[in-house]
């Protein structure tokens, strides 16, 4: 797990070697990757980069590579949903050796005591989406890599951001699939948020379980941190100012976590895993 390299950029045909959906080829993407849904967020992240390259835009995907504190890093916006995440992640693994991916997203908070703009670090995810079931059985766990969880915890400690750690639920749908009632479109299970809360699930969103499942299949590192944009118990949603603050916290946490993971990789040397005794 300590090999963090770009795959070879020596290609015969630039166009033929590009991945079909993300439009990237070997050498375009760094081994440390932040993934988000919103294309605008990718540009916000890239403002923190030095030596940022021109964005690669193809379909709804936006990919920007640069450096963060000397660390090679890429941010990719995938658009919403587990299907978009699947296409991006599968294609990234074809052009990057052992990618480390951290999702920086938004979510609805399921616990009564959650405040808007809080962060949720996923230890694992409930697979309510069906994209990942095309690869694994329904009982297969979607688990975050422990190094990503620890790095995110270290990041929020350094940043002093309010946060929670626990399970995330991932749905394929924003409205009915998350128990939202819209005129003319009744959800099959309007009590879903309360049921998930009773199981001690922290938040609800649309990408994490697919990312974690696919990463586990390959044995690669992946994790997720999401900002709380809504409290489903109190039917509260962020205003524009709160949204900007929540997004800032999430972006800065993701970047700081990449910095911590890079520190881990230096400390581990040739060891297969980072251990607390290796320090940071």
VODREN-11449 format. One record per residue: x, z, y of N, C-alpha, C in turn; residue number from 1; residue in three letters. Coordinates in Angstrom, 1 decimal. Each point is the difference from the previous one (the first is absolute). Layout:
N
ATOM;X;Z;Y;X;Z;Y;X;Z;Y;NUM;ala
...
This chain:
280
ATOM;0.8;0.0;-1.2;-0.8;0.0;1.2;0.8;0.0;1.3;1;unk
ATOM;1.4;-0.1;-0.2;0.8;0.1;1.2;0.4;-1.4;0.5;2;unk
ATOM;-0.5;-1.1;-0.6;0.4;-1.3;0.5;-1.0;-0.4;1.0;3;unk
ATOM;0.4;-0.2;1.2;-0.9;-0.3;1.1;0.5;-1.3;0.7;4;unk
ATOM;-0.3;-1.1;-0.5;0.6;-1.2;0.5;-1.1;-1.1;0.2;5;unk
ATOM;0.3;-0.9;1.0;-0.8;-1.2;0.1;0.3;-0.9;-1.2;6;unk
ATOM;-1.0;-0.7;-0.5;0.3;-1.0;-1.0;0.7;-1.2;0.7;7;unk
ATOM;0.6;-0.8;-0.8;0.8;-1.1;0.5;-0.8;-0.9;0.9;8;unk
ATOM;0.6;-0.4;1.1;-0.6;-1.0;0.9;0.5;-1.4;-0.3;9;unk
ATOM;0.8;-0.2;-1.0;0.5;-1.3;-0.4;-1.1;-0.8;-0.7;10;unk
ATOM;-0.6;-0.9;0.7;-1.1;-0.7;-0.6;0.2;-1.5;0.2;11;unk
ATOM;-0.7;-0.8;-0.9;0.1;-1.4;0.1;-1.0;-0.6;1.0;12;unk
ATOM;-1.2;0.5;-0.1;-1.0;-0.4;0.9;-0.7;1.2;0.7;13;unk
ATOM;0.2;0.1;1.3;-0.6;1.1;0.7;-1.5;0.1;-0.2;14;unk
ATOM;-0.7;-1.0;0.1;-1.5;0.0;-0.1;-0.4;0.3;-1.5;15;unk
ATOM;0.7;-0.5;-0.9;-0.4;0.2;-1.4;0.3;1.4;-0.4;16;unk
ATOM;0.9;0.7;0.6;0.4;1.3;-0.4;-0.8;1.1;0.7;17;unk
ATOM;-0.8;-0.3;0.9;-0.8;0.9;0.7;-1.2;0.5;-0.9;18;unk
ATOM;-0.3;1.3;0.1;-1.2;0.5;-0.8;-1.3;-0.6;0.6;19;unk
ATOM;-0.9;-0.2;-0.8;-1.2;-0.8;0.3;-0.8;0.6;1.1;20;unk
ATOM;-0.3;1.3;0.0;-0.8;0.7;1.0;0.7;0.6;1.2;21;unk
ATOM;1.1;0.7;-0.3;0.7;0.6;1.1;0.9;-0.9;0.7;22;unk
ATOM;0.4;-1.1;-0.6;0.8;-1.0;0.7;1.5;0.4;0.2;23;unk
ATOM;0.4;1.0;-0.8;1.4;0.4;0.1;0.8;-0.5;-1.2;24;unk
ATOM;1.3;-0.1;0.2;1.0;-0.4;-1.0;1.0;1.1;-0.2;25;unk
ATOM;0.9;-0.1;-1.0;1.1;0.9;-0.2;0.8;0.1;1.3;26;unk
ATOM;0.3;1.2;0.4;0.8;0.2;1.2;-0.8;0.3;1.3;27;unk
ATOM;-1.3;-0.2;-0.1;-0.9;0.2;1.1;-0.5;1.5;0.1;28;unk
ATOM;0.1;0.7;-1.1;-0.6;1.3;-0.1;1.0;1.1;-0.4;29;unk
ATOM;0.1;1.1;0.7;0.9;1.1;-0.3;-0.5;0.8;-1.2;30;unk
ATOM;0.9;0.8;-0.6;-0.4;0.8;-1.2;-0.9;1.2;0.4;31;unk
ATOM;0.0;0.4;1.3;-0.8;1.1;0.4;-1.2;-0.6;0.8;32;unk
ATOM;-1.2;0.2;-0.4;-1.2;-0.7;0.5;-1.1;1.0;0.4;33;unk
ATOM;-0.5;-0.2;1.2;-1.2;0.6;0.5;-1.1;-1.0;-0.1;34;unk
ATOM;-1.2;0.5;-0.6;-1.1;-0.9;-0.2;-1.2;0.5;0.8;35;unk
ATOM;-0.7;-0.9;0.7;-1.2;0.5;0.8;-1.0;-1.1;-0.2;36;unk
ATOM;-1.2;0.3;0.4;-1.1;-1.0;-0.1;-0.1;-0.9;1.3;37;unk
ATOM;0.0;0.7;1.2;-0.2;-0.6;1.2;1.3;-0.8;0.5;38;unk
ATOM;-0.2;-1.3;0.2;1.2;-0.8;0.5;0.5;0.5;1.3;39;unk
ATOM;-0.8;0.6;0.9;0.5;0.5;1.3;0.9;1.2;-0.3;40;unk
ATOM;-0.3;0.8;-1.0;0.9;1.1;-0.3;1.4;-0.4;-0.4;41;unk
ATOM;0.1;-1.1;-0.7;1.3;-0.5;-0.4;0.9;-0.3;1.3;42;unk
ATOM;-0.6;-0.5;1.0;0.7;-0.2;1.3;0.4;1.3;0.7;43;unk
ATOM;-0.9;1.0;-0.2;0.3;1.3;0.6;1.2;0.6;-0.7;44;unk
ATOM;0.0;-0.1;-1.3;1.1;0.5;-0.8;1.3;-0.7;0.4;45;unk
ATOM;-0.1;-1.3;0.1;1.2;-0.8;0.3;0.7;0.3;1.3;46;unk
ATOM;-0.8;0.6;0.9;0.6;0.4;1.3;1.0;1.1;-0.1;47;unk
ATOM;0.0;0.7;-1.2;1.0;1.0;-0.3;1.3;-0.6;-0.6;48;unk
ATOM;-0.1;-1.3;-0.4;1.2;-0.6;-0.7;1.0;-0.5;1.0;49;unk
ATOM;1.3;0.0;-0.4;1.0;-0.8;0.7;0.3;-1.2;-0.9;50;unk
ATOM;0.5;-1.0;0.7;0.3;-1.3;-0.7;-1.3;-0.6;-0.7;51;unk
ATOM;-1.1;0.2;0.6;-1.2;-0.5;-0.7;-0.1;-1.5;0.0;52;unk
ATOM;-0.3;-0.5;-1.2;-0.1;-1.5;-0.1;-1.4;-0.4;0.5;53;unk
ATOM;-0.2;-1.4;0.1;-1.3;-0.5;0.3;-1.0;0.3;-1.1;54;unk
ATOM;-1.2;0.3;0.4;-1.0;0.3;-1.0;-0.3;-1.2;-0.9;55;unk
ATOM;-0.2;0.3;-1.3;-0.4;-1.1;-0.9;-1.5;0.2;-0.2;56;unk
ATOM;-0.8;-0.9;0.5;-1.4;0.1;-0.1;-0.6;-1.1;-0.9;57;unk
ATOM;-0.8;0.4;-1.0;-0.6;-1.0;-0.9;-1.3;0.6;-0.5;58;unk
ATOM;-1.1;-0.8;0.2;-1.3;0.5;-0.3;-0.2;1.3;0.9;59;unk
ATOM;-0.5;1.1;-0.7;-0.1;1.2;0.8;1.2;0.9;0.0;60;unk
ATOM;1.1;-0.4;-0.7;1.1;0.8;-0.2;1.0;-0.2;1.2;61;unk
ATOM;0.6;1.2;0.4;1.0;0.0;1.1;1.1;0.8;-0.5;62;unk
ATOM;1.2;-0.6;0.0;1.2;0.7;-0.6;1.1;0.0;1.1;63;unk
ATOM;0.6;1.1;0.3;1.1;0.1;1.0;1.1;0.9;-0.6;64;unk
ATOM;1.2;-0.5;0.0;1.2;0.7;-0.5;1.0;0.3;1.1;65;unk
ATOM;0.6;1.1;-0.1;1.0;0.4;1.0;0.8;1.2;-0.6;66;unk
ATOM;0.4;0.9;0.9;0.7;1.2;-0.3;-0.6;1.2;0.7;67;unk
ATOM;0.0;1.1;-0.7;-0.4;1.2;0.7;1.1;1.1;-0.3;68;unk
ATOM;0.7;0.4;1.1;1.1;0.9;-0.1;1.0;-0.5;-1.0;69;unk
ATOM;0.3;-1.3;0.0;0.9;-0.6;-0.9;-0.5;-0.3;-1.4;70;unk
ATOM;-1.2;0.3;-0.3;-0.6;-0.2;-1.3;-0.7;-1.3;0.0;71;unk
ATOM;0.2;-0.9;-1.0;-0.8;-1.3;-0.1;-1.4;0.4;-0.3;72;unk
ATOM;-0.9;-0.6;0.7;-1.4;0.4;-0.2;-0.9;-1.2;0.4;73;unk
ATOM;-1.2;0.0;-0.7;-1.0;-1.0;0.2;-1.3;0.6;0.2;74;unk
ATOM;-0.9;-0.5;0.9;-1.4;0.4;0.0;-0.8;-1.2;-0.3;75;unk
ATOM;-1.0;0.2;-0.9;-0.9;-1.1;-0.3;-1.4;0.4;0.1;76;unk
ATOM;-0.8;-0.8;0.8;-1.4;0.3;0.1;-0.7;-0.9;-1.0;77;unk
ATOM;-0.9;0.6;-0.8;-0.6;-0.7;-1.1;-1.5;-0.4;0.3;78;unk
ATOM;-0.6;0.6;1.0;-1.4;-0.1;0.1;-0.6;1.1;-0.8;79;unk
ATOM;-1.4;0.0;0.0;-0.6;1.1;-0.7;-0.3;-0.3;-1.5;80;unk
ATOM;0.0;1.1;-0.8;-0.5;-0.1;-1.3;1.1;0.0;-1.1;81;unk
ATOM;-0.4;0.4;-1.2;0.9;0.0;-1.1;0.5;-1.3;-0.5;82;unk
ATOM;-0.9;-1.0;0.2;0.4;-1.4;-0.5;1.1;-0.5;0.9;83;unk
ATOM;-0.1;0.2;1.3;1.1;-0.5;0.9;1.3;0.8;-0.3;84;unk
ATOM;-0.2;1.3;-0.3;1.2;0.8;-0.3;0.7;-0.5;-1.3;85;unk
ATOM;-0.8;-0.3;-1.0;0.5;-0.6;-1.3;0.8;-1.2;0.3;86;unk
ATOM;-0.5;-1.0;0.7;0.7;-1.2;0.2;1.3;0.2;0.7;87;unk
ATOM;0.0;0.9;1.1;1.2;0.3;0.7;1.0;0.7;-0.9;88;unk
ATOM;-0.4;1.0;-0.7;1.0;0.8;-0.8;0.6;-0.8;-1.1;89;unk
ATOM;-0.8;-0.8;-0.7;0.5;-0.8;-1.1;1.0;-1.0;0.5;90;unk
ATOM;-0.3;-0.6;1.1;0.9;-1.0;0.6;1.3;0.6;0.5;91;unk
ATOM;-0.1;1.2;0.6;1.2;0.7;0.5;0.9;0.3;-1.2;92;unk
ATOM;-0.5;0.4;-1.1;0.9;0.3;-1.2;0.7;-1.2;-0.5;93;unk
ATOM;-0.5;-1.2;0.4;0.7;-1.2;-0.5;1.2;-0.4;0.9;94;unk
ATOM;0.1;0.6;1.1;1.1;-0.4;1.0;0.8;1.2;0.4;95;unk
ATOM;-0.3;1.2;-0.4;0.8;1.2;0.3;0.3;0.8;-1.2;96;unk
ATOM;1.2;0.4;-0.2;0.4;0.9;-1.1;-0.5;1.4;0.2;97;unk
ATOM;-0.8;0.5;-0.9;-0.4;1.4;0.0;-0.5;0.4;1.4;98;unk
ATOM;-1.0;-0.6;0.6;-0.5;0.4;1.3;-0.6;1.4;0.0;99;unk
ATOM;0.3;0.7;1.1;-0.6;1.3;0.3;-1.1;-0.2;1.1;100;unk
ATOM;-1.3;0.3;-0.3;-1.1;-0.3;0.9;-0.7;1.2;0.4;101;unk
ATOM;-0.3;0.2;1.2;-0.8;1.1;0.5;-1.1;-0.6;0.9;102;unk
ATOM;-1.2;0.3;-0.4;-1.2;-0.4;0.7;-0.2;0.9;1.2;103;unk
ATOM;-0.2;-0.6;1.2;-0.4;0.8;1.2;-1.3;-0.5;0.5;104;unk
ATOM;-1.1;0.7;-0.3;-1.3;-0.5;0.2;-0.9;1.0;0.7;105;unk
ATOM;-1.3;-0.4;0.0;-1.0;0.9;0.6;-1.0;0.3;-1.1;106;unk
ATOM;-0.8;1.1;0.2;-0.9;0.4;-1.1;-1.1;0.9;0.6;107;unk
ATOM;-1.0;0.3;-0.8;-1.0;1.0;0.3;0.3;1.3;-0.7;108;unk
ATOM;0.0;1.1;0.8;0.3;1.3;-0.6;-1.2;0.6;-0.7;109;unk
ATOM;0.2;0.6;-1.2;-1.1;0.5;-0.8;-0.2;1.5;0.0;110;unk
ATOM;1.0;0.7;0.6;-0.1;1.4;0.1;-0.6;0.5;1.3;111;unk
ATOM;-0.8;1.0;0.0;-0.6;0.5;1.2;1.0;0.4;1.1;112;unk
ATOM;1.1;0.6;-0.5;0.9;0.6;1.0;1.0;-1.1;0.5;113;unk
ATOM;-0.1;-1.2;-0.3;0.9;-1.0;0.5;-0.3;-0.4;1.4;114;unk
ATOM;1.0;-0.1;0.8;-0.1;-0.4;1.4;0.3;-1.5;0.1;115;unk
ATOM;-0.7;-0.7;1.0;0.4;-1.3;0.3;1.5;-0.1;0.4;116;unk
ATOM;0.7;-1.0;-0.5;1.4;-0.3;0.3;0.9;0.8;-1.0;117;unk
ATOM;-0.5;0.9;-0.9;0.8;0.6;-1.0;0.5;-1.1;-0.9;118;unk
ATOM;1.1;0.3;-0.7;0.6;-1.0;-1.0;-0.3;0.5;-1.4;119;unk
ATOM;-0.2;-0.9;-0.9;-0.1;0.3;-1.5;1.1;-0.7;-0.7;120;unk
ATOM;0.8;0.8;-0.7;1.0;-0.6;-0.9;-0.6;0.0;-1.4;121;unk
ATOM;0.0;-1.1;-0.6;-0.6;-0.2;-1.4;0.9;0.4;-1.1;122;unk
ATOM;-0.4;1.0;-0.8;0.7;0.3;-1.2;-0.4;-0.9;-1.2;123;unk
ATOM;-1.2;-0.6;0.2;-0.5;-0.9;-1.0;-1.3;-0.6;0.6;124;unk
ATOM;-0.7;-0.8;-0.8;-1.2;-0.7;0.5;-1.0;-0.2;-1.1;125;unk
ATOM;-1.3;0.2;0.4;-1.1;-0.2;-0.9;-0.3;-1.5;0.1;126;unk
ATOM;-0.1;-0.7;-1.1;-0.1;-1.5;-0.1;-1.5;-0.4;0.0;127;unk
ATOM;-0.6;0.0;1.2;-1.4;-0.5;0.1;0.0;-1.5;0.1;128;unk
ATOM;1.2;-0.6;0.4;0.0;-1.5;0.1;0.2;-0.6;-1.4;129;unk
ATOM;-0.3;-1.2;-0.2;0.2;-0.7;-1.3;1.1;-1.0;-0.1;130;unk
ATOM;0.8;-0.2;1.1;1.1;-0.9;-0.1;1.1;0.5;-1.0;131;unk
ATOM;0.3;1.3;0.1;1.0;0.5;-0.9;-0.4;0.0;-1.5;132;unk
ATOM;-1.3;0.0;-0.2;-0.5;-0.1;-1.4;0.3;-1.3;-0.7;133;unk
ATOM;0.4;-1.0;0.8;0.4;-1.3;-0.6;1.4;0.2;-0.6;134;unk
ATOM;0.7;1.1;0.2;1.3;0.2;-0.5;0.0;1.2;-1.0;135;unk
ATOM;-0.8;1.0;0.2;0.1;1.2;-0.8;-1.4;0.5;-0.3;136;unk
ATOM;-0.1;0.9;-1.0;-1.3;0.5;-0.4;-0.5;1.0;1.1;137;unk
ATOM;-1.3;0.3;-0.1;-0.7;0.8;1.0;0.6;1.4;0.2;138;unk
ATOM;0.5;0.5;-1.1;0.6;1.4;0.0;1.4;0.1;0.5;139;unk
ATOM;0.6;-1.1;0.3;1.4;-0.1;0.4;0.2;0.7;1.4;140;unk
ATOM;0.9;1.0;0.1;0.1;0.7;1.3;0.8;-0.8;1.1;141;unk
ATOM;-0.5;0.1;1.2;0.7;-0.6;1.1;0.7;1.2;0.7;142;unk
ATOM;1.3;0.1;-0.2;0.8;1.1;0.4;1.1;-0.4;1.0;143;unk
ATOM;0.2;0.7;1.1;1.0;-0.3;0.9;1.4;0.4;-0.6;144;unk
ATOM;1.0;-0.7;0.3;1.4;0.4;-0.4;0.4;1.3;0.7;145;unk
ATOM;0.5;0.9;-0.8;0.3;1.3;0.6;1.0;0.0;1.1;146;unk
ATOM;0.9;-1.0;0.0;1.0;-0.1;1.1;-0.7;-0.4;1.3;147;unk
ATOM;-1.0;-0.9;-0.1;-0.8;-0.4;1.2;-0.8;1.2;0.5;148;unk
ATOM;-0.6;0.7;-0.9;-0.8;1.2;0.5;0.9;1.0;0.7;149;unk
ATOM;1.2;0.3;-0.6;0.9;0.9;0.6;0.5;-0.5;1.4;150;unk
ATOM;0.3;-1.3;0.0;0.5;-0.6;1.3;-1.1;0.1;1.1;151;unk
ATOM;-1.2;-0.3;-0.4;-1.1;0.1;1.0;-0.2;1.5;0.4;152;unk
ATOM;0.1;0.9;-0.9;-0.1;1.4;0.4;1.1;0.4;0.9;153;unk
ATOM;1.2;-0.4;-0.3;1.2;0.3;0.9;-0.3;-0.7;1.4;154;unk
ATOM;-0.5;-1.2;0.0;-0.3;-0.7;1.3;-1.0;0.8;0.8;155;unk
ATOM;-1.1;0.4;-0.5;-1.0;0.7;0.8;0.6;1.4;0.4;156;unk
ATOM;0.8;0.6;-0.8;0.7;1.2;0.5;0.8;-0.2;1.2;157;unk
ATOM;0.9;-1.1;-0.1;0.8;-0.3;1.2;-0.8;-0.3;1.2;158;unk
ATOM;-1.1;-0.7;-0.2;-0.8;-0.5;1.1;-1.0;1.1;0.5;159;unk
ATOM;-0.2;1.0;-0.9;-1.0;1.1;0.3;-1.4;-0.5;0.2;160;unk
ATOM;-0.4;-1.0;-0.9;-1.3;-0.5;0.1;-0.9;0.7;-1.0;161;unk
ATOM;-1.3;0.4;0.4;-0.9;0.6;-0.9;-0.3;-0.9;-1.1;162;unk
ATOM;-0.1;0.5;-1.3;-0.1;-0.8;-1.1;-0.6;0.7;-1.2;163;unk
ATOM;-0.4;-0.8;-1.0;-0.6;0.5;-1.2;0.7;-0.8;-1.2;164;unk
ATOM;0.1;0.6;-1.1;0.6;-0.7;-1.2;-1.0;0.1;-1.1;165;unk
ATOM;-0.3;-1.1;-0.7;-0.9;0.0;-1.1;-0.4;-1.4;-0.4;166;unk
ATOM;-1.2;0.0;-0.7;-0.5;-1.3;-0.5;-0.7;-0.8;1.0;167;unk
ATOM;0.2;-1.3;-0.1;-0.7;-1.0;0.8;-1.0;-0.8;-0.9;168;unk
ATOM;-1.1;-0.4;0.5;-0.9;-0.9;-0.8;0.0;-1.3;0.7;169;unk
ATOM;0.1;-1.1;-0.8;0.1;-1.3;0.4;-1.2;-0.8;-0.4;170;unk
ATOM;-0.7;-0.6;0.9;-1.2;-0.8;-0.3;0.2;-1.4;0.4;171;unk
ATOM;-0.7;-0.9;-0.7;0.1;-1.4;0.3;-0.9;-0.4;1.2;172;unk
ATOM;-0.8;0.9;0.5;-1.0;-0.3;1.0;0.1;1.0;1.1;173;unk
ATOM;-0.3;-0.5;1.2;0.0;0.9;1.2;-1.4;0.7;0.2;174;unk
ATOM;-1.0;-0.7;-0.3;-1.4;0.5;0.3;-0.6;0.7;-1.2;175;unk
ATOM;-0.7;-0.7;-0.9;-0.6;0.6;-1.1;1.0;0.7;-1.0;176;unk
ATOM;1.1;-0.6;-0.1;1.0;0.6;-0.9;0.6;1.3;0.4;177;unk
ATOM;-0.3;0.3;1.3;0.5;1.3;0.5;-1.2;0.9;0.4;178;unk
ATOM;-1.2;-0.4;-0.5;-1.2;0.8;0.2;-0.6;-0.1;1.4;179;unk
ATOM;0.3;-1.1;0.7;-0.6;-0.2;1.3;-1.3;-0.7;0.0;180;unk
ATOM;-1.0;0.5;0.6;-1.3;-0.6;0.1;-0.1;-0.9;1.2;181;unk
ATOM;-0.2;-1.3;-0.1;-0.2;-0.9;1.1;-1.4;-0.6;-0.1;182;unk
ATOM;-0.7;-0.2;1.1;-1.3;-0.6;-0.1;0.0;-1.3;-0.9;183;unk
ATOM;-0.9;0.1;-1.0;-0.1;-1.2;-0.9;1.0;0.0;-1.1;184;unk
ATOM;0.9;1.0;-0.1;1.0;0.0;-1.0;0.2;1.5;-0.5;185;unk
ATOM;-0.8;0.4;-1.0;0.1;1.4;-0.5;1.1;0.1;-1.0;186;unk
ATOM;0.8;1.0;0.1;1.1;0.2;-1.0;-0.6;0.5;-1.3;187;unk
ATOM;0.7;-0.4;-1.1;-0.5;0.5;-1.3;0.2;1.5;-0.1;188;unk
ATOM;1.1;0.5;0.6;0.2;1.5;-0.1;0.3;0.5;1.4;189;unk
ATOM;-1.0;0.4;0.7;0.2;0.5;1.4;0.7;1.4;0.0;190;unk
ATOM;0.0;0.6;-1.1;0.7;1.4;-0.1;1.4;-0.1;-0.4;191;unk
ATOM;0.6;-1.2;0.0;1.4;-0.1;-0.5;1.0;0.8;0.8;192;unk
ATOM;0.0;0.0;1.3;0.9;0.9;0.8;-0.1;1.5;-0.5;193;unk
ATOM;-1.2;0.5;-0.1;-0.1;1.4;-0.4;0.4;0.2;-1.4;194;unk
ATOM;-0.2;-0.9;-0.9;0.4;0.1;-1.4;1.6;0.0;0.0;195;unk
ATOM;0.6;-0.8;0.7;1.5;-0.1;0.0;0.5;1.3;0.6;196;unk
ATOM;-0.6;0.5;1.1;0.5;1.3;0.6;-0.2;1.1;-1.1;197;unk
ATOM;-1.0;0.0;-0.8;-0.2;1.1;-1.0;1.1;-0.1;-1.0;198;unk
ATOM;0.6;-1.1;-0.2;1.2;-0.2;-0.9;1.3;0.2;0.7;199;unk
ATOM;0.0;0.5;1.2;1.2;0.3;0.8;0.8;-1.3;0.3;200;unk
ATOM;-0.7;-1.1;0.2;0.6;-1.2;0.5;0.0;0.0;1.5;201;unk
ATOM;1.2;-0.3;0.6;0.2;0.2;1.5;-0.6;-1.1;0.8;202;unk
ATOM;0.1;-1.3;-0.4;-0.4;-1.0;0.9;-0.4;-1.3;-0.8;203;unk
ATOM;-0.6;-0.9;0.8;-0.5;-1.2;-0.6;0.4;-1.2;0.8;204;unk
ATOM;0.6;-1.0;-0.7;0.4;-1.2;0.6;0.0;-1.2;-0.9;205;unk
ATOM;0.8;-1.1;0.2;-0.3;-1.2;-0.8;1.3;-0.7;-0.6;206;unk
ATOM;1.1;0.7;0.0;1.2;-0.7;-0.5;0.9;0.8;-1.0;207;unk
ATOM;0.0;1.3;0.2;1.1;0.8;-0.6;0.1;0.0;-1.5;208;unk
ATOM;-1.2;0.1;-0.7;0.1;0.1;-1.5;0.5;-1.3;-0.6;209;unk
ATOM;-0.3;-1.1;0.6;0.6;-1.3;-0.5;1.5;-0.1;0.2;210;unk
ATOM;0.5;0.4;1.1;1.4;0.0;0.3;0.7;1.0;-1.0;211;unk
ATOM;-0.5;1.2;-0.2;0.7;0.9;-0.9;-0.1;-0.4;-1.4;212;unk
ATOM;-1.1;-0.6;-0.4;-0.1;-0.5;-1.4;1.1;-1.1;-0.3;213;unk
ATOM;0.0;-0.9;0.9;0.9;-1.2;-0.2;1.5;0.5;0.0;214;unk
ATOM;0.3;0.9;0.9;1.4;0.5;0.1;0.3;0.8;-1.3;215;unk
ATOM;-0.9;0.8;-0.5;0.3;0.7;-1.3;0.2;-0.9;-1.1;216;unk
ATOM;-0.7;-1.1;-0.1;0.2;-1.0;-1.1;1.4;-0.5;0.0;217;unk
ATOM;0.6;-0.2;1.2;1.4;-0.4;0.0;1.0;1.1;0.1;218;unk
ATOM;-0.4;1.2;0.2;0.9;1.1;0.1;0.7;0.1;1.3;219;unk
ATOM;-0.7;-0.6;1.1;0.6;0.0;1.3;-0.7;1.2;0.8;220;unk
ATOM;0.7;0.3;1.2;-0.5;1.0;0.8;-1.1;-0.5;1.0;221;unk
ATOM;-1.0;0.8;0.1;-1.1;-0.3;1.0;-0.7;1.3;0.4;222;unk
ATOM;-0.4;0.1;1.2;-0.8;1.1;0.5;-0.9;-0.4;1.1;223;unk
ATOM;-0.7;1.0;0.6;-1.0;-0.4;1.0;-0.2;1.2;0.9;224;unk
ATOM;-0.1;-0.3;1.3;-0.5;1.0;1.0;-1.0;-0.7;0.8;225;unk
ATOM;-1.1;0.7;0.2;-1.1;-0.6;0.8;-0.5;1.0;1.1;226;unk
ATOM;-0.3;-0.6;1.1;-0.6;0.9;1.1;-1.5;0.1;-0.2;227;unk
ATOM;-0.5;1.1;0.4;-1.4;0.3;-0.1;-0.7;-0.6;1.3;228;unk
ATOM;-0.7;-1.1;-0.3;-0.8;-0.6;1.1;-1.4;0.5;0.1;229;unk
ATOM;-0.5;0.6;-1.0;-1.4;0.5;-0.1;-0.1;1.3;-0.8;230;unk
ATOM;-0.9;0.9;0.4;-0.3;1.1;-0.9;-1.4;-0.3;-0.5;231;unk
ATOM;-0.1;-0.3;-1.3;-1.2;-0.4;-0.6;-1.1;1.1;-0.1;232;unk
ATOM;0.5;1.3;0.0;-1.0;1.1;-0.1;-0.7;0.1;1.4;233;unk
ATOM;0.7;-0.1;1.0;-0.5;0.2;1.4;-0.4;-1.3;0.7;234;unk
ATOM;0.1;-1.2;-0.7;-0.3;-1.3;0.5;0.7;-0.2;1.4;235;unk
ATOM;1.3;0.4;0.0;0.7;-0.2;1.3;1.0;-1.1;-0.3;236;unk
ATOM;0.3;-0.8;1.1;0.9;-1.1;-0.1;0.9;0.0;1.3;237;unk
ATOM;1.2;-0.4;-0.2;1.0;0.0;1.1;-0.5;-0.9;1.2;238;unk
ATOM;0.3;0.4;1.2;-0.2;-0.9;1.1;1.3;-0.7;0.2;239;unk
ATOM;0.1;-0.9;1.0;1.2;-0.9;0.1;1.3;0.8;0.3;240;unk
ATOM;-0.1;1.1;0.7;1.2;0.8;0.3;0.4;0.7;-1.3;241;unk
ATOM;-0.9;0.6;-0.7;0.3;0.6;-1.3;0.6;-0.9;-1.0;242;unk
ATOM;-0.6;-1.2;0.0;0.5;-1.0;-1.0;1.4;-0.4;0.3;243;unk
ATOM;0.4;-0.1;1.2;1.4;-0.3;0.4;0.9;1.1;-0.5;244;unk
ATOM;-0.4;1.2;0.2;0.8;1.2;-0.3;0.1;0.1;-1.5;245;unk
ATOM;-1.1;-0.2;-0.8;0.1;0.0;-1.4;0.9;-1.0;-0.6;246;unk
ATOM;-0.1;-1.2;0.6;0.9;-1.1;-0.5;1.4;0.3;0.3;247;unk
ATOM;0.3;0.6;1.2;1.4;0.3;0.4;0.6;1.0;-1.1;248;unk
ATOM;-0.8;1.0;-0.3;0.5;1.0;-0.9;0.3;-0.6;-1.4;249;unk
ATOM;-0.9;-0.9;-0.4;0.1;-0.6;-1.3;1.3;-0.9;-0.1;250;unk
ATOM;0.1;-0.8;1.1;1.2;-1.0;0.0;1.3;0.8;0.1;251;unk
ATOM;0.1;1.0;0.8;1.2;0.8;0.1;0.3;0.8;-1.3;252;unk
ATOM;-1.0;0.4;-0.7;0.2;0.7;-1.3;0.5;-1.0;-1.0;253;unk
ATOM;-0.5;-1.2;0.0;0.5;-1.0;-1.0;1.4;-0.4;0.3;254;unk
ATOM;0.4;-0.2;1.3;1.4;-0.3;0.3;0.9;1.2;-0.3;255;unk
ATOM;-0.4;1.2;0.3;0.8;1.1;-0.4;0.2;0.2;-1.5;256;unk
ATOM;-1.1;-0.3;-0.7;0.1;0.1;-1.5;1.0;-1.0;-0.5;257;unk
ATOM;0.0;-1.2;0.5;1.0;-1.0;-0.4;1.4;0.5;0.3;258;unk
ATOM;0.2;0.6;1.1;1.3;0.6;0.3;0.4;1.1;-1.0;259;unk
ATOM;-1.0;0.8;-0.4;0.3;1.0;-1.0;0.4;-0.6;-1.3;260;unk
ATOM;-0.8;-1.0;-0.4;0.3;-0.6;-1.3;1.4;-0.7;0.0;261;unk
ATOM;0.3;-0.6;1.1;1.4;-0.6;0.0;1.1;1.1;-0.1;262;unk
ATOM;-0.3;1.2;0.6;0.9;1.2;-0.2;0.1;0.4;-1.4;263;unk
ATOM;-1.2;0.0;-0.7;0.0;0.4;-1.4;0.8;-1.0;-0.8;264;unk
ATOM;-0.1;-1.3;0.3;0.8;-1.0;-0.8;1.5;0.1;0.2;265;unk
ATOM;0.4;0.5;1.2;1.4;0.2;0.2;0.5;1.2;-0.8;266;unk
ATOM;-0.8;1.1;0.0;0.4;1.2;-0.6;0.0;-0.1;-1.6;267;unk
ATOM;-0.9;-0.8;-0.5;-0.1;0.0;-1.5;1.2;-0.7;-0.6;268;unk
ATOM;0.6;-0.9;0.7;1.1;-0.8;-0.6;-0.5;-0.8;-1.2;269;unk
ATOM;0.6;0.2;-1.2;-0.5;-0.8;-1.2;-1.0;0.7;-0.8;270;unk
ATOM;-0.4;1.2;0.5;-1.0;0.8;-0.8;-1.4;-0.8;0.0;271;unk
ATOM;-0.7;0.1;-1.1;-1.3;-0.7;0.0;-1.1;0.6;0.9;272;unk
ATOM;0.1;1.3;0.3;-1.0;0.6;0.8;0.6;0.9;1.1;273;unk
ATOM;-0.7;0.1;1.1;0.4;1.0;1.0;-0.5;1.3;-0.3;274;unk
ATOM;0.9;1.1;0.1;-0.4;1.3;-0.3;0.2;0.9;1.2;275;unk
ATOM;-0.8;1.1;0.2;0.2;0.9;1.1;1.4;0.5;0.2;276;unk
ATOM;0.7;0.2;-1.1;1.4;0.5;0.0;0.9;-1.0;0.7;277;unk
ATOM;-0.4;-1.2;0.1;0.9;-1.0;0.7;-0.1;0.1;1.5;278;unk
ATOM;-1.0;0.8;0.5;-0.2;0.2;1.4;-0.3;-1.3;0.8;279;unk
ATOM;-0.1;0.2;1.3;-0.3;-1.2;0.9;0.9;0.1;1.2;280;unk
